[in-house]
């Protein structure tokens, strides 16, 4: 059997290829200097490229603690406390690594705090506000001025709000000018008593954080023929900063000195 010239040239090209002395086994192929990885043919990967994701802080801490080398790992906590990223193969300045092995924490708000944020995001009808109060009545305490009332009393007052508008005008005539002033007086009242002036909500912002007292101020919007309400979390920025500090401190305490913790993202 004889081989043609093209087959002989191909054999010569392949014989000129060779393996490379890299961390990941690779081979240099002739005819274009293409490099191919041989990692897929090994018994195990050359390095860990796992990306672990979770919404639970305890599970994230457990994973980082179990898989973080000492030294070589690093953790980065988001400034708002909503999550963190642990990099098992972060390395050091002297021996940097590829940062392929990561644990990502993305925390979600608790159902009660998520419902509060949604209620605060837009104007509420009487039905919307009373539904929210009844859904979360076990964690809400209404107040009329400084006096505590029941959720049932607050719901009854909100359901029976009546808006009355009175119009009055004054006309003034002088030698060279005339003026008319008009005053619209709006009176909003409830047939079942005074409207609540404050809601105190006992809730967690994230499942792993400490329950806290959240102050919510309701206001009545009287621009339409039907009453609408607006809810506002009092000192919301301070609340979220306290929660973020708690998450950061919890991560630092749990990881102790085994993994350095930084405030920021990568």
PADRENFI-951783 format. One line per field, with one value per residue: residue in three letters; residue number from 1; z, x, y of N, C-alpha, C in turn; chain. Coordinates in Angstrom, 1 decimal, padded with zeros to 4 digits. Atoms other than C-alpha are relative to their C-alpha. Layout:
N
rest = c(ala;...)
nr = c(NUM;...)
n_zz = c(Z;...)
n_xx = c(X;...)
n_yy = c(Y;...)
ca_zz = c(Z;...)
ca_xx = c(X;...)
ca_yy = c(Y;...)
c_zz = c(Z;...)
c_xx = c(X;...)
c_yy = c(Y;...)
kette = c(A;...)
% end
This chain:
266
rest = c(unk;unk;unk;unk;unk;unk;unk;unk;unk;unk;unk;unk;unk;unk;unk;unk;unk;unk;unk;unk;unk;unk;unk;unk;unk;unk;unk;unk;unk;unk;unk;unk;unk;unk;unk;unk;unk;unk;unk;unk;unk;unk;unk;unk;unk;unk;unk;unk;unk;unk;unk;unk;unk;unk;unk;unk;unk;unk;unk;unk;unk;unk;unk;unk;unk;unk;unk;unk;unk;unk;unk;unk;unk;unk;unk;unk;unk;unk;unk;unk;unk;unk;unk;unk;unk;unk;unk;unk;unk;unk;unk;unk;unk;unk;unk;unk;unk;unk;unk;unk;unk;unk;unk;unk;unk;unk;unk;unk;unk;unk;unk;unk;unk;unk;unk;unk;unk;unk;unk;unk;unk;unk;unk;unk;unk;unk;unk;unk;unk;unk;unk;unk;unk;unk;unk;unk;unk;unk;unk;unk;unk;unk;unk;unk;unk;unk;unk;unk;unk;unk;unk;unk;unk;unk;unk;unk;unk;unk;unk;unk;unk;unk;unk;unk;unk;unk;unk;unk;unk;unk;unk;unk;unk;unk;unk;unk;unk;unk;unk;unk;unk;unk;unk;unk;unk;unk;unk;unk;unk;unk;unk;unk;unk;unk;unk;unk;unk;unk;unk;unk;unk;unk;unk;unk;unk;unk;unk;unk;unk;unk;unk;unk;unk;unk;unk;unk;unk;unk;unk;unk;unk;unk;unk;unk;unk;unk;unk;unk;unk;unk;unk;unk;unk;unk;unk;unk;unk;unk;unk;unk;unk;unk;unk;unk;unk;unk;unk;unk;unk;unk;unk;unk;unk;unk;unk;unk;unk;unk;unk;unk;unk;unk;unk;unk;unk;unk)
nr = c(1;2;3;4;5;6;7;8;9;10;11;12;13;14;15;16;17;18;19;20;21;22;23;24;25;26;27;28;29;30;31;32;33;34;35;36;37;38;39;40;41;42;43;44;45;46;47;48;49;50;51;52;53;54;55;56;57;58;59;60;61;62;63;64;65;66;67;68;69;70;71;72;73;74;75;76;77;78;79;80;81;82;83;84;85;86;87;88;89;90;91;92;93;94;95;96;97;98;99;100;101;102;103;104;105;106;107;108;109;110;111;112;113;114;115;116;117;118;119;120;121;122;123;124;125;126;127;128;129;130;131;132;133;134;135;136;137;138;139;140;141;142;143;144;145;146;147;148;149;150;151;152;153;154;155;156;157;158;159;160;161;162;163;164;165;166;167;168;169;170;171;172;173;174;175;176;177;178;179;180;181;182;183;184;185;186;187;188;189;190;191;192;193;194;195;196;197;198;199;200;201;202;203;204;205;206;207;208;209;210;211;212;213;214;215;216;217;218;219;220;221;222;223;224;225;226;227;228;229;230;231;232;233;234;235;236;237;238;239;240;241;242;243;244;245;246;247;248;249;250;251;252;253;254;255;256;257;258;259;260;261;262;263;264;265;266)
n_zz = c(000.0;000.1;-000.4;000.9;-000.5;-001.0;-001.3;-000.5;-000.6;-001.3;-001.0;-000.4;-000.8;-001.3;-000.8;-000.4;-001.1;-001.3;-001.2;-000.6;-001.4;-000.6;-001.2;000.7;001.1;001.3;001.1;001.1;001.3;001.2;001.0;-000.5;-001.4;-000.9;-001.2;-000.5;-001.4;-000.2;-001.3;000.0;000.1;-001.3;-000.9;-000.8;000.6;-000.5;-001.1;-000.3;000.6;-000.5;-000.4;-000.9;-000.2;-001.0;-000.6;-001.4;-000.6;-000.7;001.0;000.6;-001.0;-000.1;001.2;000.0;-001.1;000.4;001.3;000.1;-000.5;-001.0;000.5;001.4;000.2;-000.4;000.1;000.4;-000.4;000.6;-001.0;-000.5;-000.8;000.7;000.5;-000.1;000.9;-000.6;001.1;-000.6;000.6;000.2;000.0;-000.7;000.9;000.5;000.8;000.4;000.7;001.1;-000.5;000.7;-001.0;-000.7;-000.7;000.1;-000.9;000.4;-000.9;000.4;-001.1;-000.5;000.7;-000.6;000.4;001.4;000.1;-000.5;001.1;001.1;-000.5;000.0;001.3;000.7;-000.8;-000.3;-000.2;-001.4;000.0;000.0;-001.3;-001.0;000.3;-000.5;-001.4;-000.4;000.4;-000.9;-001.3;-001.2;-000.3;000.2;-001.1;000.4;-001.1;000.3;-000.8;-000.7;-000.6;000.8;000.3;000.7;001.4;000.4;-000.1;001.1;001.3;000.0;000.2;001.4;000.9;-000.1;000.2;000.9;000.4;000.3;000.5;000.0;000.8;-000.4;000.8;-000.4;001.1;-000.4;001.1;-000.2;001.2;001.2;000.0;-000.7;-000.4;-000.5;-000.6;-000.2;-001.0;-000.1;-001.3;000.1;-001.3;000.0;-001.3;000.0;-000.8;-001.0;-000.9;000.6;000.9;-000.6;000.3;000.0;-000.1;-000.4;000.5;-000.6;001.1;000.5;001.4;000.6;-000.9;-001.0;-000.8;-001.2;000.1;-000.4;000.0;001.2;-000.1;001.3;-000.1;001.1;000.3;000.8;001.2;000.2;001.3;000.8;-000.7;-000.9;-000.9;000.3;-001.1;000.3;-001.1;000.0;-001.0;-000.6;-000.1;000.7;000.3;-001.3;-000.2;000.9;-000.4;-001.2;000.4;000.8;-001.0;-000.7;000.9;000.1;-001.3;-000.2;000.9;-000.6;-001.2;000.3;000.7;-000.9;000.6;001.0;001.3;000.0;000.4;000.6;000.3;001.4;000.9;001.0)
n_xx = c(000.9;-000.8;000.7;-000.3;-000.8;000.7;000.1;-001.4;-000.2;000.8;-000.7;-001.1;000.5;000.4;-001.2;-000.7;000.8;-000.5;000.7;-000.5;-000.2;000.9;000.7;001.1;-000.7;000.4;-000.9;-000.1;000.3;-000.7;000.9;000.8;-000.4;001.2;-000.2;001.2;-000.1;000.2;000.6;001.2;-000.3;-000.6;000.9;000.7;-000.3;-001.2;000.3;001.4;000.7;001.4;000.7;001.0;000.9;001.0;000.6;000.0;-001.3;-000.6;-000.5;-001.2;-001.1;-000.5;-000.8;-001.2;-000.9;-000.4;-000.8;-001.0;-001.4;-000.6;000.7;000.3;001.4;000.4;001.5;000.4;001.4;000.6;000.1;001.3;000.3;000.9;-000.7;-001.5;-000.7;-001.2;-000.9;-000.9;-001.3;-000.3;-001.4;-000.6;-000.7;-001.2;000.4;001.4;000.7;000.9;001.3;001.0;000.8;000.7;001.3;000.7;001.2;001.0;001.1;001.3;000.8;001.0;001.3;000.6;-000.6;000.2;001.4;-000.1;-000.6;001.0;001.0;-000.5;-000.5;001.0;001.1;000.9;001.4;000.4;000.0;-001.4;-000.6;000.6;-000.4;-001.4;000.1;000.5;-001.0;-001.2;000.5;-000.7;-001.2;000.3;000.7;000.4;000.1;000.7;-000.9;-000.9;000.8;000.1;001.4;000.0;000.1;001.4;000.4;-000.6;000.6;001.3;-000.2;-000.5;001.0;001.1;-000.5;000.9;-000.7;001.0;-000.7;000.8;-000.5;000.4;-000.7;000.2;-000.2;-000.3;000.0;-000.6;000.2;-000.7;-000.3;000.9;-000.7;000.8;-000.7;000.7;-000.7;000.6;-000.3;000.3;000.1;000.1;000.3;000.5;001.2;-000.3;-001.0;-001.2;-000.8;-001.3;-001.0;-001.3;000.0;-001.3;-000.1;-001.1;-000.3;-001.4;-000.2;-000.5;000.3;-001.0;-000.3;000.8;001.3;-000.1;001.2;000.0;001.0;000.6;001.0;000.9;000.5;001.2;000.0;001.4;000.1;001.0;001.3;-000.1;-001.3;-001.2;-001.0;-001.4;-000.7;-001.5;-000.8;-000.7;-001.5;-000.2;-001.5;-000.6;000.4;-000.7;-001.4;-000.1;000.1;-001.2;-001.0;000.2;-000.4;-001.4;-000.6;000.3;-000.9;-001.4;000.0;000.1;-001.2;-001.1;-001.3;-000.3;000.2;000.1;001.2;-000.1;001.3;000.0;000.4;-001.0)
n_yy = c(-001.2;-001.3;-001.2;-001.2;-001.0;-000.8;000.8;000.0;-001.3;-000.1;000.7;-000.8;-001.1;000.4;000.4;-001.2;-000.6;000.4;-000.4;-001.2;000.1;-000.9;000.6;000.8;000.7;-000.5;000.5;-000.9;000.7;-000.7;-000.5;-001.1;-000.2;000.1;000.7;000.7;000.5;001.4;000.1;000.8;001.5;000.4;000.7;-001.1;-001.3;-000.6;-000.9;-000.1;-001.1;000.1;-001.3;000.3;-001.2;000.2;-001.2;000.2;-000.4;001.1;001.0;-000.6;000.0;001.3;000.3;-000.7;000.5;001.4;000.1;-001.0;000.3;-000.9;-001.1;000.2;-000.4;-001.4;-000.2;-001.4;-000.2;-001.2;-001.1;-000.1;001.2;000.9;001.2;000.1;001.0;000.7;000.5;001.0;000.0;-001.4;000.0;-001.1;-000.9;000.7;001.1;-000.1;001.1;-000.3;-000.5;000.8;000.7;-001.1;000.2;-001.3;-000.1;-001.0;000.2;-000.6;-000.6;000.9;-000.3;-001.1;-001.3;-000.2;-000.5;-001.3;-000.8;-000.1;-000.9;-001.3;-000.4;-000.7;-000.4;001.2;-000.2;000.5;001.5;000.5;-000.2;000.9;001.4;000.1;000.0;001.3;001.1;000.0;-000.5;000.6;-000.7;-001.4;-000.7;-001.4;-001.0;-001.3;-000.9;000.8;001.0;001.2;000.5;001.3;000.0;000.0;-001.4;-000.7;000.4;-000.6;-001.4;-000.2;000.4;-001.0;-001.4;-000.9;-001.2;-001.1;-001.2;-001.2;-001.0;-001.3;-001.0;-001.4;-000.9;-001.3;-000.9;-001.3;-000.9;000.4;001.5;000.9;001.3;001.1;001.1;001.2;000.9;001.4;000.6;001.5;000.6;001.4;000.6;001.4;000.2;001.0;-000.5;-000.6;000.8;000.3;-001.0;000.7;001.5;000.6;001.4;000.8;000.9;000.1;-000.5;001.2;001.1;000.3;-001.2;-000.1;-000.7;-001.4;-000.7;-000.8;-001.0;-000.3;-001.2;-000.1;-001.4;000.1;-000.8;-000.5;-000.7;000.7;000.1;001.1;-000.1;000.9;-000.1;000.2;000.5;-000.3;000.6;-001.1;000.3;001.2;000.1;000.5;001.4;000.9;-000.1;000.9;001.4;000.3;000.1;001.3;001.1;-000.1;000.5;001.4;000.7;-000.1;000.8;001.4;000.4;-000.2;-000.4;000.9;-000.6;-001.5;-000.5;-001.4;-000.6;-000.4;001.1;000.4)
ca_zz = c(000.0;-001.0;000.5;-001.5;-000.9;001.1;003.7;004.1;004.7;007.3;009.2;009.2;010.5;013.4;014.4;014.8;017.5;021.2;024.7;026.6;030.1;031.4;034.6;032.4;030.1;026.6;023.2;020.4;017.0;013.8;010.9;012.5;016.0;017.6;021.2;022.5;026.1;027.2;030.5;029.4;029.0;032.6;035.5;037.3;036.4;036.8;039.0;040.6;038.6;040.8;041.3;044.3;044.7;047.6;049.2;052.7;054.7;057.0;053.9;052.3;055.5;055.7;052.1;052.4;055.8;054.3;051.0;051.8;051.9;054.5;053.2;049.6;050.0;050.3;050.9;049.5;051.1;049.3;051.0;051.3;053.0;050.3;049.5;049.3;047.1;048.5;046.2;047.2;044.8;045.2;046.0;047.3;045.8;045.5;044.1;042.4;041.3;038.7;040.9;039.3;042.5;043.9;046.4;045.7;048.3;047.1;049.9;049.3;051.6;053.9;052.6;055.2;054.3;050.6;051.1;053.0;050.2;047.6;049.7;049.9;046.2;045.1;046.3;047.9;047.7;050.9;049.8;049.1;052.5;054.5;052.7;053.6;057.2;057.5;055.7;058.2;061.3;063.5;063.1;062.7;065.6;064.6;066.6;066.6;067.7;070.5;071.5;070.4;068.7;067.2;063.6;063.4;064.6;062.0;059.2;060.2;060.2;056.8;055.2;056.2;055.1;053.6;051.7;051.7;049.8;050.4;048.0;049.0;047.0;047.7;045.2;045.6;043.4;043.2;040.8;038.4;039.3;040.5;042.2;043.0;045.5;045.8;048.7;048.6;052.0;052.1;055.1;055.4;058.2;059.1;060.4;062.6;064.5;063.9;061.2;062.3;062.3;062.6;062.0;063.9;062.2;063.9;061.1;059.7;056.6;055.6;056.9;058.8;060.3;063.7;063.9;064.3;064.9;061.6;061.8;058.9;058.5;056.5;054.8;053.1;049.5;048.9;045.3;043.9;044.6;046.3;049.2;048.5;051.0;050.9;053.2;054.1;056.0;058.5;058.4;055.8;054.9;058.6;058.8;055.8;057.0;060.3;058.6;056.2;059.2;060.9;057.9;057.5;061.2;061.2;058.2;059.9;063.1;061.5;059.2;062.0;060.9;058.4;055.5;055.0;054.6;052.4;051.9;048.2;045.1;042.5)
ca_xx = c(000.0;001.4;000.4;000.0;002.0;-000.7;-001.0;002.8;002.8;000.0;002.0;005.0;002.9;001.5;004.9;006.1;003.4;004.2;002.8;003.3;004.6;001.5;-000.6;-003.5;-002.1;-002.2;-000.7;000.5;-000.9;001.1;-000.4;-001.4;000.1;-003.2;-003.2;-005.7;-006.4;-006.1;-007.9;-011.0;-009.1;-007.7;-009.2;-010.1;-010.2;-007.0;-008.7;-012.1;-014.5;-017.6;-020.1;-022.2;-025.3;-027.7;-030.2;-029.5;-026.6;-026.1;-025.6;-023.2;-021.1;-021.0;-019.8;-017.2;-015.9;-015.8;-014.0;-011.9;-008.1;-006.0;-004.7;-005.9;-009.7;-011.4;-015.0;-016.6;-019.8;-022.1;-022.2;-026.0;-025.8;-027.9;-025.3;-021.7;-019.2;-016.7;-013.7;-012.0;-009.1;-008.5;-004.8;-002.4;-000.4;002.6;000.7;-002.6;-005.1;-007.8;-010.9;-012.9;-014.3;-017.0;-019.8;-022.4;-025.0;-028.0;-030.4;-034.1;-036.3;-038.6;-042.2;-043.4;-040.8;-041.2;-045.0;-044.2;-041.9;-044.6;-047.2;-045.0;-044.2;-047.5;-050.7;-053.2;-056.9;-058.9;-059.3;-055.5;-054.6;-057.1;-056.1;-052.4;-053.4;-055.4;-052.8;-050.1;-052.2;-050.0;-047.0;-048.7;-049.6;-051.6;-051.6;-053.9;-051.6;-049.8;-052.6;-052.4;-055.5;-056.4;-056.0;-059.7;-060.3;-057.8;-059.4;-062.9;-061.7;-060.0;-063.0;-065.4;-063.3;-065.4;-063.9;-065.9;-064.8;-066.2;-065.7;-065.7;-064.8;-064.3;-064.7;-063.1;-063.8;-061.7;-061.5;-059.1;-058.9;-060.9;-059.7;-061.3;-059.9;-061.0;-060.3;-061.0;-061.3;-061.0;-062.1;-061.4;-063.0;-063.9;-067.3;-065.7;-063.3;-059.9;-057.6;-054.4;-051.4;-048.6;-048.0;-045.3;-044.2;-042.1;-040.3;-037.0;-035.6;-033.7;-034.4;-031.1;-031.2;-032.6;-036.3;-036.7;-039.4;-040.2;-042.1;-044.5;-046.3;-049.5;-050.8;-054.1;-054.2;-057.3;-056.7;-059.2;-062.9;-062.0;-059.4;-056.0;-053.2;-049.5;-047.2;-043.6;-041.0;-039.6;-035.7;-035.6;-031.9;-030.9;-032.8;-031.1;-027.7;-028.2;-029.2;-026.2;-023.9;-025.4;-024.9;-021.3;-020.5;-022.2;-020.0;-016.8;-017.7;-018.5;-015.4;-013.2;-009.6;-009.7;-011.0;-010.4;-013.6;-013.8;-016.7;-017.4;-018.0;-015.9)
ca_yy = c(000.0;003.4;006.8;009.9;013.0;014.9;012.0;012.0;015.8;015.5;012.9;015.1;018.1;016.1;014.8;018.4;019.2;018.9;019.2;022.5;022.8;024.6;024.1;022.9;020.1;021.5;020.6;022.8;021.7;022.4;024.2;027.5;027.1;026.3;025.3;022.7;021.9;018.3;018.9;017.1;013.8;013.9;012.0;015.3;019.0;021.1;023.6;024.2;026.4;026.0;028.9;028.3;030.6;030.9;033.3;032.1;033.7;030.6;028.3;030.8;031.1;027.3;026.9;029.5;028.1;024.5;025.4;028.4;027.7;029.4;031.7;032.3;033.1;036.5;037.7;040.9;042.2;044.6;048.0;047.8;044.4;042.6;040.0;039.0;037.1;034.6;033.8;030.6;030.9;034.6;034.1;036.8;039.7;037.4;034.4;035.5;032.9;032.7;033.6;030.8;029.2;031.5;031.5;034.2;035.3;037.3;037.8;038.6;040.7;038.8;038.6;041.1;043.7;043.1;043.7;046.9;048.2;047.5;049.3;052.3;052.4;053.9;055.6;053.1;053.0;052.4;048.7;048.4;049.8;047.8;044.6;045.3;045.9;042.7;040.6;041.6;042.4;040.1;042.4;045.8;048.2;051.3;054.5;057.5;060.3;058.6;056.2;052.6;051.2;047.8;046.9;046.4;050.0;051.3;049.3;050.6;054.2;053.9;052.2;055.1;058.1;060.9;063.8;067.1;070.1;073.6;076.4;080.1;083.2;086.9;089.7;093.1;096.1;099.3;102.3;100.7;097.0;094.1;090.9;087.6;085.1;081.5;079.2;075.4;073.9;070.1;068.2;064.5;062.6;059.1;058.1;055.5;057.8;059.3;058.0;056.3;058.6;055.9;052.2;050.3;047.1;044.5;042.6;041.4;043.1;039.9;036.4;036.3;039.8;040.8;041.8;045.6;048.1;049.9;053.2;053.9;057.3;057.3;060.4;061.0;062.3;064.5;065.6;063.1;062.5;059.3;059.1;057.6;057.0;057.1;055.2;056.3;054.4;056.9;057.2;054.5;055.3;054.8;051.6;050.1;051.3;049.5;046.3;046.5;047.0;044.0;041.7;042.9;042.3;038.9;037.8;039.1;037.4;034.1;034.0;035.3;035.6;032.7;034.7;038.5;040.4;043.6;046.0;046.3;044.1;042.3)
c_zz = c(000.0;000.4;-000.9;000.8;001.2;001.3;000.6;000.7;001.3;001.1;000.5;000.9;001.5;000.8;000.5;001.2;001.3;001.2;000.6;001.5;000.8;001.2;-000.5;-001.2;-001.3;-001.1;-001.1;-001.3;-001.1;-000.9;000.5;001.5;000.9;001.2;000.5;001.4;000.1;001.3;000.0;000.0;001.3;000.9;000.8;-000.6;000.6;001.1;000.1;-000.6;000.5;000.3;000.8;000.3;001.0;000.4;001.5;000.5;000.7;-001.0;-000.7;000.9;000.1;-001.2;000.0;001.1;-000.4;-001.1;-000.1;000.4;000.9;-000.2;-001.5;-000.3;000.4;-000.2;-000.2;000.3;-000.6;001.0;000.5;000.8;-000.7;-000.4;000.1;-001.0;000.7;-001.1;000.7;-000.5;-000.3;000.0;000.8;-001.0;-000.6;-000.9;-000.3;-000.6;-000.9;000.5;-000.7;001.0;000.9;000.7;000.1;000.9;-000.5;000.8;-000.5;001.3;000.5;-000.6;000.6;-000.4;-001.4;-000.2;000.4;-001.1;-001.2;000.4;000.0;-001.4;-000.8;000.9;000.1;000.1;001.4;000.0;000.1;001.5;001.1;-000.2;000.6;001.5;000.5;-000.3;001.1;001.4;001.2;000.2;-000.1;001.3;-000.5;001.2;-000.6;000.9;000.7;000.7;-000.9;-000.2;-000.7;-001.5;-000.5;000.1;-001.2;-001.3;-000.1;-000.3;-001.5;-001.0;-000.1;-000.1;-000.9;-000.2;-000.3;-000.4;-000.1;-000.7;000.4;-000.8;000.5;-001.1;000.5;-001.2;000.4;-001.3;-001.3;000.0;000.8;000.2;000.6;000.6;000.3;000.9;000.0;001.3;-000.1;001.4;-000.2;001.3;-000.2;000.9;001.2;001.0;-000.8;-000.8;000.7;-000.5;-000.1;000.1;000.5;-000.4;000.6;-001.0;-000.2;-001.4;-000.9;000.9;001.1;000.9;001.2;-000.2;000.6;-000.1;-001.1;000.1;-001.4;000.2;-001.2;-000.2;-001.0;-001.2;-000.3;-001.4;-000.9;000.7;001.0;000.8;-000.5;001.1;-000.5;001.3;-000.2;001.2;000.6;000.2;-000.6;-000.2;001.3;000.3;-000.8;000.3;001.2;-000.4;-000.8;001.0;000.8;-000.8;-000.1;001.3;000.2;-000.9;000.6;001.2;-000.3;-000.7;000.8;-000.8;-001.2;-001.4;000.2;-000.6;-000.4;-000.3;-001.4;-000.9;-001.0;-001.2)
c_xx = c(000.9;-000.9;000.3;000.7;-000.7;-000.1;001.4;000.3;-000.8;000.7;001.2;-000.4;-000.3;001.2;000.8;-000.7;000.7;-000.8;000.8;000.1;-000.9;-000.7;-001.1;000.7;-000.6;001.0;-000.1;-000.1;000.7;-001.1;-000.8;000.3;-001.2;000.3;-001.3;000.3;-000.2;-000.7;-001.1;000.3;000.7;-001.1;-000.8;000.4;001.3;-000.2;-001.6;-000.6;-001.5;-000.5;-001.2;-000.9;-001.1;-000.7;000.1;001.4;000.6;000.6;001.2;001.2;000.5;000.8;001.3;001.0;000.5;001.0;001.1;001.4;000.5;001.5;-000.4;-001.5;-000.2;-001.5;-000.2;-001.4;-000.5;-000.2;-001.4;-000.4;-000.9;000.6;001.5;000.5;001.2;000.8;001.0;001.4;000.4;001.6;000.5;000.7;001.2;-000.4;-001.5;-000.5;-001.1;-001.4;-001.2;-001.0;-000.7;-001.2;-000.7;-001.3;-000.8;-001.2;-001.3;-000.6;-001.0;-001.3;-000.7;000.6;-000.2;-001.4;000.0;000.6;-001.0;-001.1;000.4;000.4;-001.0;-001.2;-001.0;-001.4;-000.4;000.0;001.5;000.6;-000.6;000.4;001.4;000.0;-000.5;000.9;001.1;-000.4;000.8;001.3;-000.2;-000.7;-000.3;-000.1;-000.8;000.6;001.0;-000.7;-000.1;-001.4;000.2;000.0;-001.4;-000.6;000.6;-000.7;-001.4;000.0;000.3;-001.2;-001.1;000.5;-000.9;000.8;-001.1;000.8;-001.0;000.7;-000.5;000.8;-000.3;000.3;000.2;000.1;000.6;-000.2;000.6;000.3;-001.1;000.7;-001.0;000.9;-000.9;000.7;-000.8;000.4;-000.4;000.1;-000.2;-000.2;-000.5;-001.2;000.2;001.1;001.2;000.8;001.3;001.1;001.4;-000.3;001.4;000.0;001.2;000.3;001.5;000.1;000.5;-000.3;001.0;000.3;-000.9;-001.3;000.2;-001.3;000.1;-001.2;-000.5;-001.0;-000.9;-000.5;-001.2;000.1;-001.4;-000.2;-001.1;-001.3;000.0;001.3;001.0;001.0;001.4;000.7;001.5;000.7;000.8;001.5;000.4;001.5;000.7;-000.3;000.8;001.5;000.3;000.0;001.3;001.2;-000.1;000.4;001.5;000.7;-000.2;001.0;001.4;000.1;000.1;001.3;001.2;001.2;000.4;-000.1;-000.1;-001.3;000.1;-001.4;000.1;-000.4;001.2;-000.7)
c_yy = c(001.2;001.2;001.1;001.1;000.8;-000.8;000.1;001.4;000.2;-000.7;000.8;001.2;-000.4;-000.4;001.2;000.7;-000.5;000.5;001.2;-000.2;001.0;-000.7;-000.9;-000.7;000.5;-000.5;001.1;-000.7;000.7;000.5;001.1;000.3;000.1;-000.8;-000.6;-000.5;-001.5;-000.3;-001.0;-001.5;-000.4;-000.6;001.0;001.4;000.6;001.0;000.1;001.3;000.1;001.4;-000.4;001.2;-000.4;001.3;000.0;000.3;-001.2;-001.0;000.6;000.0;-001.5;-000.5;000.6;-000.6;-001.4;000.0;001.0;-000.5;001.1;000.1;-000.2;000.4;001.5;000.1;001.5;000.2;001.3;001.1;000.1;-001.3;-001.0;-001.2;000.1;-001.0;-000.5;-000.6;-001.0;000.0;001.5;000.2;001.2;000.9;-000.8;-001.2;000.1;-001.2;000.5;000.5;-000.7;-000.6;001.0;-000.5;001.4;000.0;001.2;-000.1;000.8;000.5;-001.1;000.4;001.2;001.3;000.3;000.6;001.5;000.9;000.2;000.9;001.4;000.6;000.8;000.4;-001.2;000.5;-000.4;-001.5;-000.5;000.1;-000.9;-001.5;-000.2;-000.2;-001.4;-001.1;-000.1;000.5;-000.5;000.8;001.5;000.6;001.4;000.9;001.2;001.0;-000.9;-001.2;-001.2;-000.5;-001.4;000.2;000.1;001.4;000.8;-000.3;000.7;001.5;000.3;-000.3;001.1;001.4;000.7;001.3;001.0;001.2;001.2;001.1;001.4;001.0;001.4;000.9;001.4;000.9;001.4;000.8;-000.6;-001.5;-000.8;-001.3;-001.0;-001.1;-001.2;-000.9;-001.3;-000.6;-001.5;-000.6;-001.5;-000.6;-001.4;-000.1;-000.9;000.5;000.6;-001.0;-000.3;000.9;-000.7;-001.5;-000.4;-001.4;-000.7;-001.1;-000.1;000.6;-001.2;-001.2;-000.2;001.2;000.0;000.7;001.4;000.6;001.1;001.0;000.4;001.1;000.0;001.4;-000.2;001.0;000.4;000.7;-000.6;000.0;-001.1;000.0;-001.0;000.3;-000.3;-000.4;000.4;-000.6;001.2;-000.4;-001.3;-000.2;-000.5;-001.4;-001.0;000.0;-000.9;-001.4;-000.4;-000.2;-001.3;-001.2;000.0;-000.5;-001.5;-000.8;000.1;-000.9;-001.5;-000.5;000.2;000.5;-001.0;000.5;001.5;000.4;001.5;000.5;000.5;-001.2;-000.2;-000.6)
kette = c(A;A;A;A;A;A;A;A;A;A;A;A;A;A;A;A;A;A;A;A;A;A;A;A;A;A;A;A;A;A;A;A;A;A;A;A;A;A;A;A;A;A;A;A;A;A;A;A;A;A;A;A;A;A;A;A;A;A;A;A;A;A;A;A;A;A;A;A;A;A;A;A;A;A;A;A;A;A;A;A;A;A;A;A;A;A;A;A;A;A;A;A;A;A;A;A;A;A;A;A;A;A;A;A;A;A;A;A;A;A;A;A;A;A;A;A;A;A;A;A;A;A;A;A;A;A;A;A;A;A;A;A;A;A;A;A;A;A;A;A;A;A;A;A;A;A;A;A;A;A;A;A;A;A;A;A;A;A;A;A;A;A;A;A;A;A;A;A;A;A;A;A;A;A;A;A;A;A;A;A;A;A;A;A;A;A;A;A;A;A;A;A;A;A;A;A;A;A;A;A;A;A;A;A;A;A;A;A;A;A;A;A;A;A;A;A;A;A;A;A;A;A;A;A;A;A;A;A;A;A;A;A;A;A;A;A;A;A;A;A;A;A;A;A;A;A;A;A;A;A;A;A;A;A;A;A;A;A;A;A;A;A;A;A;A;A)
% end
